[in-house]
Amino acid sequence: QVQLVESGGGLVQTGGSLRLSCAASGRTFSSYSMGWFRQAPGKAREFVARINWSGSSTNYADSVKGRFIISRDNAKNTVYLQMNSLKPEDTAVYYCNVMSPENFWGRGTQVTVSS
């Protein structure tokens, strides 16, 4: 059974940092791009960042460019999101996604940035 488990969320002050992790089990996803999305209360889920299968290519939403860094460790079947200079508008539930035909999602981890 495939599982994606996000961790590392929490409460942080404006300007602080958090590192999210997404550990996959049940299958190896080293052949697929992986991404992070987020959903704030009352808003639609939005794209945050994407990394290709080898880690050689990344893409970011304009709102996080220069502050967030996505990375992956295929040996650990894990993708990370380093979030720096956090702002209150980054408050959301953050979801991990495997961009495979099955389009797997994790259950999310809450990130709250206080002003």
Salt bridges, closest charged atoms under 4 A:
GLU46 OE2 - ARG38 NE 2.61
ASP62 OD1 - LYS65 NZ 3.06
ASP90 OD1 - ARG38 NH1 2.93
ASP90 OD2 - ARG67 NH1 2.75
GLU102 OE2 - ARG27 NH1 2.93
